[in-house]
Amino acid sequence: MANDLQVRDEGSIFWGSFWMLVLSVLLFWLPGLGSLIAGVVGGKIAGGVGRAFIASIIPSIALGAILGFLIKALTGVAWVAWLAGFGIFAVAVGGAAAMVLGALIGGLLAVK
């Protein structure tokens, strides 16, 4: 019966991504270092290098998609929304280099 109650210790991409997003917003006033800290914490929560990398990209994708939908709702022009959403995504991914580096470090720390 004890084997039935074992908890998997794998980590979570969702929670790693969530904490990266929250900490990067809270530590925005530390350029570069805030994203690095958010990446390390989120990568450790994600539980591995591959999971940490995926978790570090999700906030950028979500930001681009959400702002693309908001721009579509405000302008009513689909190609403008797509272009703006893609541009926001590209800028967010480019600016998230420190978060990706921190996530890879955190993922390595999580590997046992």
C-alpha positions as YAML, in Angstrom:
chain: A
units: angstrom
residues:
- id: 1
  name: MET
  ca: [0.00, 0.00, 0.00]
- id: 2
  name: ALA
  ca: [2.91, 2.33, 0.58]
- id: 3
  name: ASN
  ca: [3.84, 2.09, -3.11]
- id: 4
  name: ASP
  ca: [0.39, 3.34, -4.10]
- id: 5
  name: LEU
  ca: [0.87, 6.56, -2.15]
- id: 6
  name: GLN
  ca: [4.25, 7.57, -3.53]
- id: 7
  name: VAL
  ca: [4.47, 11.12, -4.80]
- id: 8
  name: ARG
  ca: [6.34, 11.80, -8.03]
- id: 9
  name: ASP
  ca: [9.15, 14.29, -7.60]
- id: 10
  name: GLU
  ca: [9.41, 15.47, -11.21]
- id: 11
  name: GLY
  ca: [8.59, 19.14, -10.98]
- id: 12
  name: SER
  ca: [6.04, 21.11, -12.97]
- id: 13
  name: ILE
  ca: [6.45, 23.12, -16.14]
- id: 14
  name: PHE
  ca: [3.31, 25.11, -15.34]
- id: 15
  name: TRP
  ca: [4.41, 26.14, -11.85]
- id: 16
  name: GLY
  ca: [7.95, 26.83, -13.01]
- id: 17
  name: SER
  ca: [6.62, 29.09, -15.73]
- id: 18
  name: PHE
  ca: [4.18, 30.73, -13.32]
- id: 19
  name: TRP
  ca: [6.91, 31.58, -10.81]
- id: 20
  name: MET
  ca: [9.22, 32.85, -13.55]
- id: 21
  name: LEU
  ca: [6.50, 35.21, -14.70]
- id: 22
  name: VAL
  ca: [5.64, 36.40, -11.18]
- id: 23
  name: LEU
  ca: [9.24, 36.89, -10.09]
- id: 24
  name: SER
  ca: [10.25, 38.64, -13.29]
- id: 25
  name: VAL
  ca: [7.38, 41.10, -12.80]
- id: 26
  name: LEU
  ca: [8.30, 41.64, -9.15]
- id: 27
  name: LEU
  ca: [12.02, 42.01, -9.88]
- id: 28
  name: PHE
  ca: [11.68, 44.20, -12.98]
- id: 29
  name: TRP
  ca: [13.73, 46.89, -11.27]
- id: 30
  name: LEU
  ca: [16.84, 44.65, -11.42]
- id: 31
  name: PRO
  ca: [17.55, 44.58, -15.16]
- id: 32
  name: GLY
  ca: [19.02, 41.23, -16.17]
- id: 33
  name: LEU
  ca: [19.58, 40.05, -12.60]
- id: 34
  name: GLY
  ca: [15.85, 39.92, -11.83]
- id: 35
  name: SER
  ca: [15.21, 37.73, -14.86]
- id: 36
  name: LEU
  ca: [18.19, 35.54, -13.96]
- id: 37
  name: ILE
  ca: [16.87, 35.03, -10.42]
- id: 38
  name: ALA
  ca: [13.37, 34.30, -11.77]
- id: 39
  name: GLY
  ca: [14.85, 31.78, -14.19]
- id: 40
  name: VAL
  ca: [16.85, 29.96, -11.51]
- id: 41
  name: VAL
  ca: [13.84, 29.67, -9.20]
- id: 42
  name: GLY
  ca: [11.48, 28.63, -12.00]
- id: 43
  name: GLY
  ca: [14.00, 26.18, -13.44]
- id: 44
  name: LYS
  ca: [14.43, 24.53, -10.05]
- id: 45
  name: ILE
  ca: [10.65, 24.24, -9.71]
- id: 46
  name: ALA
  ca: [10.35, 22.85, -13.25]
- id: 47
  name: GLY
  ca: [12.61, 19.98, -12.25]
- id: 48
  name: GLY
  ca: [15.04, 19.51, -15.14]
- id: 49
  name: VAL
  ca: [16.94, 21.25, -17.91]
- id: 50
  name: GLY
  ca: [14.47, 20.50, -20.72]
- id: 51
  name: ARG
  ca: [11.46, 21.32, -18.57]
- id: 52
  name: ALA
  ca: [13.14, 24.54, -17.39]
- id: 53
  name: PHE
  ca: [13.83, 25.64, -20.97]
- id: 54
  name: ILE
  ca: [10.20, 25.08, -21.97]
- id: 55
  name: ALA
  ca: [9.00, 26.86, -18.83]
- id: 56
  name: SER
  ca: [11.17, 29.89, -19.60]
- id: 57
  name: ILE
  ca: [9.72, 30.31, -23.11]
- id: 58
  name: ILE
  ca: [6.04, 29.97, -22.09]
- id: 59
  name: PRO
  ca: [5.74, 33.49, -20.52]
- id: 60
  name: SER
  ca: [6.98, 35.07, -23.78]
- id: 61
  name: ILE
  ca: [4.54, 33.07, -25.87]
- id: 62
  name: ALA
  ca: [1.69, 33.90, -23.51]
- id: 63
  name: LEU
  ca: [2.54, 37.60, -23.53]
- id: 64
  name: GLY
  ca: [2.64, 37.72, -27.34]
- id: 65
  name: ALA
  ca: [-0.65, 35.81, -27.66]
- id: 66
  name: ILE
  ca: [-2.53, 37.82, -25.04]
- id: 67
  name: LEU
  ca: [-1.40, 41.17, -26.42]
- id: 68
  name: GLY
  ca: [-2.14, 40.00, -29.97]
- id: 69
  name: PHE
  ca: [-5.72, 39.16, -28.97]
- id: 70
  name: LEU
  ca: [-6.09, 42.50, -27.16]
- id: 71
  name: ILE
  ca: [-4.81, 44.40, -30.19]
- id: 72
  name: LYS
  ca: [-7.25, 42.46, -32.41]
- id: 73
  name: ALA
  ca: [-10.09, 43.41, -30.09]
- id: 74
  name: LEU
  ca: [-9.07, 47.07, -30.11]
- id: 75
  name: THR
  ca: [-8.30, 47.51, -33.81]
- id: 76
  name: GLY
  ca: [-10.45, 44.87, -35.44]
- id: 77
  name: VAL
  ca: [-7.74, 44.23, -38.05]
- id: 78
  name: ALA
  ca: [-6.37, 40.70, -37.87]
- id: 79
  name: TRP
  ca: [-3.08, 41.25, -39.72]
- id: 80
  name: VAL
  ca: [-2.18, 44.24, -37.52]
- id: 81
  name: ALA
  ca: [-2.84, 42.15, -34.43]
- id: 82
  name: TRP
  ca: [-0.81, 39.24, -35.78]
- id: 83
  name: LEU
  ca: [2.10, 41.50, -36.69]
- id: 84
  name: ALA
  ca: [2.05, 43.29, -33.34]
- id: 85
  name: GLY
  ca: [1.68, 40.03, -31.40]
- id: 86
  name: PHE
  ca: [4.61, 38.49, -33.27]
- id: 87
  name: GLY
  ca: [6.72, 41.60, -32.68]
- id: 88
  name: ILE
  ca: [5.93, 41.59, -28.97]
- id: 89
  name: PHE
  ca: [6.76, 37.88, -28.81]
- id: 90
  name: ALA
  ca: [10.10, 38.44, -30.58]
- id: 91
  name: VAL
  ca: [11.05, 41.27, -28.23]
- id: 92
  name: ALA
  ca: [10.00, 39.23, -25.18]
- id: 93
  name: VAL
  ca: [12.05, 36.21, -26.27]
- id: 94
  name: GLY
  ca: [15.04, 38.42, -27.03]
- id: 95
  name: GLY
  ca: [14.79, 40.06, -23.64]
- id: 96
  name: ALA
  ca: [14.34, 36.75, -21.86]
- id: 97
  name: ALA
  ca: [17.89, 35.55, -22.52]
- id: 98
  name: ALA
  ca: [18.80, 36.03, -18.85]
- id: 99
  name: MET
  ca: [15.69, 34.10, -17.81]
- id: 100
  name: VAL
  ca: [16.56, 31.22, -20.14]
- id: 101
  name: LEU
  ca: [20.13, 31.14, -18.79]
- id: 102
  name: GLY
  ca: [18.81, 31.19, -15.22]
- id: 103
  name: ALA
  ca: [16.30, 28.47, -16.07]
- id: 104
  name: LEU
  ca: [19.05, 26.24, -17.42]
- id: 105
  name: ILE
  ca: [21.08, 26.81, -14.24]
- id: 106
  name: GLY
  ca: [18.00, 26.08, -12.10]
- id: 107
  name: GLY
  ca: [17.26, 22.98, -14.16]
- id: 108
  name: LEU
  ca: [20.79, 21.72, -13.56]
- id: 109
  name: LEU
  ca: [20.38, 22.38, -9.83]
- id: 110
  name: ALA
  ca: [17.15, 20.37, -9.81]
- id: 111
  name: VAL
  ca: [18.73, 17.28, -11.43]
- id: 112
  name: LYS
  ca: [19.69, 14.80, -8.77]
...
